[in-house]
Amino acid sequence: MTTERWTDEMVDDLASTVEQTTRNIEQTNQNVDMLVGAVNAILARDSQRDEEMRRRDRDFQQYKIENDQRFNILLEEVRFLIRKLGENQ
């Protein structure tokens, strides 16, 4: 078995490759951080939209309840008036 000795040029090439790999990893980490930030922003926006939709749904349900109550009151008044008209004839 023969052992090859590392030359200065080989060590320099290895160091250059390690440095380039390190820069690539750092750039990848920055890209991942940006993507995580973007995903978190989207999740926050979606959460706000969901809450807004729930609030609108609650408001609509309350509006519907109030309209139903007003309708029932008007219906009772109409029935009352019809009975009064029937009694007067």
C-alpha positions in Angstrom: 0.0 0.0 0.0 1.4 3.3 -1.0 0.8 6.5 0.9 0.4 9.7 -1.0 1.7 12.8 0.7 -0.4 15.9 0.5 1.2 18.7 -1.4 0.7 22.4 -0.6 -1.4 22.6 -3.7 -3.6 19.8 -2.6 -4.1 21.3 0.8 -4.9 24.7 -0.8 -7.5 23.1 -3.1 -9.1 21.3 -0.1 -9.2 24.6 1.8 -10.7 26.4 -1.1 -13.4 23.7 -1.5 -14.2 23.8 2.2 -14.5 27.6 2.1 -16.8 27.4 -0.9 -18.9 24.8 0.8 -19.1 26.9 3.9 -20.3 29.9 1.8 -22.9 27.7 0.1 -24.1 26.4 3.4 -24.4 30.0 4.8 -26.3 31.1 1.7 -28.6 28.1 2.0 -29.2 28.9 5.7 -30.1 32.5 4.8 -32.5 31.3 2.1 -34.1 28.9 4.6 -34.4 31.7 7.1 -36.1 33.9 4.5 -38.5 31.1 3.5 -39.4 30.5 7.1 -40.1 34.2 7.6 -42.3 34.2 4.5 -44.2 31.1 5.7 -44.7 32.6 9.1 -46.0 35.9 7.6 -48.4 33.9 5.4 -49.6 31.9 8.5 -50.1 35.1 10.5 -52.0 36.7 7.6 -54.2 33.6 7.3 -54.8 33.5 11.0 -56.0 37.2 10.8 -58.2 36.4 7.9 -59.7 33.4 9.8 -60.4 35.6 12.8 -62.0 38.2 10.6 -64.2 35.6 9.0 -65.3 34.3 12.4 -66.1 37.8 13.5 -68.1 38.4 10.4 -70.0 35.2 10.9 -70.7 36.1 14.5 -72.0 39.5 13.4 -74.1 38.0 10.7 -75.6 35.5 13.1 -76.4 38.3 15.6 -77.9 40.3 12.7 -80.0 37.3 11.7 -81.3 36.8 15.3 -82.2 40.4 15.6 -84.0 40.4 12.2 -85.9 37.2 13.2 -87.0 38.9 16.4 -88.2 42.0 14.6 -90.1 39.8 12.1 -91.8 37.9 14.9 -92.8 41.1 16.6 -94.2 42.5 13.3 -96.0 39.2 12.7 -97.6 39.3 16.1 -98.7 42.9 15.4 -100.2 41.9 12.1 -102.1 39.0 13.7 -103.3 41.3 16.4 -104.6 43.8 13.8 -106.3 41.0 11.8 -108.1 39.7 15.0 -109.2 43.3 15.8 -110.5 43.8 12.3 -112.4 40.4 12.6 -113.9 41.5 15.9 -115.1 44.8 14.5 -117.1 43.3 11.6 
